[in-house]
Amino acid sequence: MPTTHNTHPAAPPRIVIIGAGPTGLGAAYRLKELGYTNFHMYDRHPYLGGLSHSFVDPVGFTWDIGGHVMFSHYDYYDKCFDTLMGNDYTLNDRESWVRMMGRWVPYPFQNNIRHLPPQACYECLSGLIRAQSGRGTTKHHSEAANFGEFIDAVFGEGIAKHFMRPYNFKVWAHPPEMMNKQWIGERVAVIDVERALKNVVLGLDDFGWGPNNRFKFPLKGGTGEFYHRFAKPLAGHFTLQRTVKSIDVDAKLITFADGGTERYDTLITALPLDVLCRDILKGEVPATIRDAACRLRHSSGYMVGLGLKRPCPSTKSWMYFPDSDSPFYRVTYLSNYSPFMTPEPYTTDAAGRRNGRFYSLLCETSCSEFKPVDGSRIVEDTIRGLESSGLLEPGERDDIVSTWTYYADYSYPTPTVDRDAILAQVIPWLESRGIYSRGRFGMWKYEVANTDHTLMQGVEVVDRLLNNVPERTIGLVYTITDDGRQAATHERSSLAGSGEKRVVEVKG
Ligand SMILES: Cc1cc2nc3c(=O)[nH]c(=O)nc-3n(C[C@H](O)[C@H](O)[C@H](O)COP(=O)(O)OP(=O)(O)OC[C@H]3O[C@@H](n4cnc5c(N)ncnc54)[C@H](O)[C@@H]3O)c2cc1C
C-alpha cells in the first residue's frame, strides 16, 4: 500500500477517484473486485462514462462523442465487457475507407494507391521507392526527430503530400513537426516497396487485415451503455454531479464546487493533467511542475451528428477524409453499428439486407490554435463537406431530421516532441504526493488512450497500489501493423480485439 496519512490506524487508507470515465470506472471496479471498500468516485457530470458516454437526441438518434470502436488488447477488458453486457451487443464487420480526389480508396491508404489518379499514384510509388532505397533526400526513419520527418522517411514525399500530412493535420490540428514519433511505434515497416508495387501492377485490393476484423458494439444505448452498466456493481461508491474545485496536496483535502470537502490518503485522477496541475492543485506545488504540465498540448473537437430519414445508402463503417473540401477528418455511419441507433430499428431480411427508414452520420472535426474552426458554422460546413465529398446527394440535406453537436474541449492528447520529458517530471512528483494521474488526459499518452487502455490504466494502478503488481499499459511502446495501426505484444482476444492485424516484420 502507499504511504498514508490515515488518522485511524486500523482503517484501510481512503482512496478517492476523480472522474467516472473508463479510467475511474476501471479503478473502482477493480477495487470492488478485490474486496476493497474504503473508496469513492466523483464526477462533475450527471452520468458515468466521460468521453465514452452516449447521448440520445430528442428525435431518438443515439450519438457517441466521436466514432468509438472497441479495439481491445486485454482479456480483462473483454471479460468485463462480457460480464456487464451479456449478449446485448452486435458484431460488426469493419469496413473503412479513405475518401480523396473524388474517389474511394480502401483503407489502409498506402496499400491501395492504385485507386488514385495515375499521376498521384506515380508520385506515391516513386516517393516510396526513393525513401526506402535511401536514394531520396530524407533521413532514415530511425534518425527522424519528429513525426513530420518520420512520415517523409517511411512513406516518401508522394504519400506524405497526398495523404499522411494533410490527413494527420486534420486529425491532430498540430504541425507534425511538433509531434514525436514514439506514439506510432518505435520500430517501423508500414508498407514495403514490393507489396506496394505488387498491389499497383497486379491491381490488387489490400485491406491489410486478416479474417479477424469484427468488432463488438452495445446493442442499445451506444458506446456509453457499457460504462453505464458499471453503476450497478459500483452502487454506493460514486457520486455524480460533484465537481472538484481544488485539491490541497499538503492537507490531502479535496474541495468541491458545492463547498463540501473530503480527505483522501490516495488519489486516482483522470482529470486533464494540465488542468490538475495549473488550476486544481493547491499547497506546495513546485512552479517547475505546474509549468511543465502547462506545456502539454491537446486538440479540441466538434462532433456533428446528422440523423436522416432515408434508408442507409452504405455498408461502410467509417471513412477518413484528408482533402480540404471538408472540415472533418472522419465520418462514421453510426447507424450501421446497431439497429437501435435510430428512432426506429432497421430489420434484416433473410438475404442479410437491411431495411430501415433512418440512418445516421457522425462527423468529427478537430481544432486548435493552429487550426481554428468557426463553431457557429460547423453544422453547415459539415453538411457542405458531406455534399462535396459525395456522401450526401444534392437535395438529400432535406432528409436531415436531426442535428446533434458536441464540443469536446479535450479531444486528442497531442504527443508532442517534449511530452515524455514532461511526463517523466510531473507524474513521479504527483505520485510522491499520493496522486496517481491516469487515463486519456491523465497520462496524456495517445498510444494508450483508447477505452480499453484507459480502463486498464485504472485497473492496473489499483493492482499496483494494493498488490504491488507493476503497471504495464502506461509504459507500453507498440510496434505497428502493416496498415499502420498499433499492435500490442500483450494478450488480445480474437473477437472484441477485432481489427487487430498481422504484425509486419520489423525492419531496420
Ligand atoms: C473523438 C474521440 C474518438 C474516440 N474514439 C475511440 C475509439 O474509436 N475507440 C476507443 O476505444 N476509444 C476512443 N476514444 C477514447 C475514449 O473516449 C477514452 O479512452 C476514454 O473515454 C477516456 O477515459 P478517461 O476516464 O481517461 O477520461 P474521460 O472519459 O475524459 O473521463 C474523465 C472524467 O473526469 C471528469 N472530470 C473532469 N474534471 C472534473 C472535475 N473538476 N470534477 C469532477 N469530475 C471531473 C469528466 O467529467 C469525465 O467524466 C475516443 C475519444 C474521442 C474524444
PDBQT file of the ligand as one rigid body, heavy atoms in Angstrom, charges set to zero:
ROOT
HETATM    1  C1  LIG A 601     -13.253  11.914 -30.734  1.00  0.00    +0.000 C 
HETATM    2  C2  LIG A 601     -12.900  10.687 -29.936  1.00  0.00    +0.000 A 
HETATM    3  C3  LIG A 601     -12.917   9.454 -30.542  1.00  0.00    +0.000 A 
HETATM    4  C4  LIG A 601     -12.572   8.304 -29.809  1.00  0.00    +0.000 A 
HETATM    5  N1  LIG A 601     -12.611   7.082 -30.431  1.00  0.00    +0.000 NA
HETATM    6  C5  LIG A 601     -12.326   5.961 -29.723  1.00  0.00    +0.000 A 
HETATM    7  C6  LIG A 601     -12.408   4.674 -30.319  1.00  0.00    +0.000 A 
HETATM    8  O1  LIG A 601     -12.735   4.526 -31.501  1.00  0.00    +0.000 OA
HETATM    9  N2  LIG A 601     -12.113   3.577 -29.565  1.00  0.00    +0.000 N 
HETATM   10  C7  LIG A 601     -11.764   3.693 -28.245  1.00  0.00    +0.000 A 
HETATM   11  O2  LIG A 601     -11.555   2.655 -27.595  1.00  0.00    +0.000 OA
HETATM   12  N3  LIG A 601     -11.655   4.896 -27.650  1.00  0.00    +0.000 NA
HETATM   13  C8  LIG A 601     -11.930   6.032 -28.348  1.00  0.00    +0.000 A 
HETATM   14  N4  LIG A 601     -11.831   7.275 -27.747  1.00  0.00    +0.000 N 
HETATM   15  C9  LIG A 601     -11.228   7.358 -26.402  1.00  0.00    +0.000 C 
HETATM   16  C10 LIG A 601     -12.161   7.222 -25.216  1.00  0.00    +0.000 C 
HETATM   17  O3  LIG A 601     -13.193   8.134 -25.277  1.00  0.00    +0.000 OA
HETATM   18  C11 LIG A 601     -11.285   7.435 -23.980  1.00  0.00    +0.000 C 
HETATM   19  O4  LIG A 601     -10.323   6.392 -23.926  1.00  0.00    +0.000 OA
HETATM   20  C12 LIG A 601     -11.953   7.385 -22.660  1.00  0.00    +0.000 C 
HETATM   21  O5  LIG A 601     -13.194   7.997 -22.575  1.00  0.00    +0.000 OA
HETATM   22  C13 LIG A 601     -11.015   8.081 -21.673  1.00  0.00    +0.000 C 
HETATM   23  O6  LIG A 601     -11.393   7.746 -20.387  1.00  0.00    +0.000 OA
HETATM   24  P1  LIG A 601     -10.828   8.546 -19.153  1.00  0.00    +0.000 P 
HETATM   25  O7  LIG A 601     -11.547   8.005 -17.990  1.00  0.00    +0.000 OA
HETATM   26  O8  LIG A 601      -9.369   8.518 -19.163  1.00  0.00    +0.000 OA
HETATM   27  O9  LIG A 601     -11.230  10.073 -19.420  1.00  0.00    +0.000 OA
HETATM   28  P2  LIG A 601     -12.638  10.733 -19.646  1.00  0.00    +0.000 P 
HETATM   29  O10 LIG A 601     -13.549   9.839 -20.384  1.00  0.00    +0.000 OA
HETATM   30  O11 LIG A 601     -12.343  12.076 -20.213  1.00  0.00    +0.000 OA
HETATM   31  O12 LIG A 601     -13.195  10.890 -18.166  1.00  0.00    +0.000 OA
HETATM   32  C14 LIG A 601     -12.711  11.878 -17.288  1.00  0.00    +0.000 C 
HETATM   33  C15 LIG A 601     -13.846  12.262 -16.367  1.00  0.00    +0.000 C 
HETATM   34  O13 LIG A 601     -13.373  13.257 -15.443  1.00  0.00    +0.000 OA
HETATM   35  C16 LIG A 601     -14.442  14.098 -15.166  1.00  0.00    +0.000 C 
HETATM   36  N5  LIG A 601     -13.956  15.363 -14.622  1.00  0.00    +0.000 N 
HETATM   37  C17 LIG A 601     -13.183  16.270 -15.259  1.00  0.00    +0.000 A 
HETATM   38  N6  LIG A 601     -12.983  17.333 -14.456  1.00  0.00    +0.000 NA
HETATM   39  C18 LIG A 601     -13.630  17.087 -13.294  1.00  0.00    +0.000 A 
HETATM   40  C19 LIG A 601     -13.784  17.806 -12.085  1.00  0.00    +0.000 A 
HETATM   41  N7  LIG A 601     -13.192  19.010 -11.894  1.00  0.00    +0.000 N 
HETATM   42  N8  LIG A 601     -14.531  17.264 -11.099  1.00  0.00    +0.000 NA
HETATM   43  C20 LIG A 601     -15.114  16.052 -11.260  1.00  0.00    +0.000 A 
HETATM   44  N9  LIG A 601     -15.001  15.321 -12.394  1.00  0.00    +0.000 NA
HETATM   45  C21 LIG A 601     -14.265  15.839 -13.395  1.00  0.00    +0.000 A 
HETATM   46  C22 LIG A 601     -15.129  14.270 -16.501  1.00  0.00    +0.000 C 
HETATM   47  O14 LIG A 601     -16.466  14.714 -16.328  1.00  0.00    +0.000 OA
HETATM   48  C23 LIG A 601     -15.026  12.887 -17.097  1.00  0.00    +0.000 C 
HETATM   49  O15 LIG A 601     -16.182  12.141 -16.875  1.00  0.00    +0.000 OA
HETATM   50  C24 LIG A 601     -12.180   8.421 -28.447  1.00  0.00    +0.000 A 
HETATM   51  C25 LIG A 601     -12.182   9.683 -27.840  1.00  0.00    +0.000 A 
HETATM   52  C26 LIG A 601     -12.521  10.801 -28.578  1.00  0.00    +0.000 A 
HETATM   53  C27 LIG A 601     -12.523  12.151 -27.896  1.00  0.00    +0.000 C 
ENDROOT
TORSDOF 0
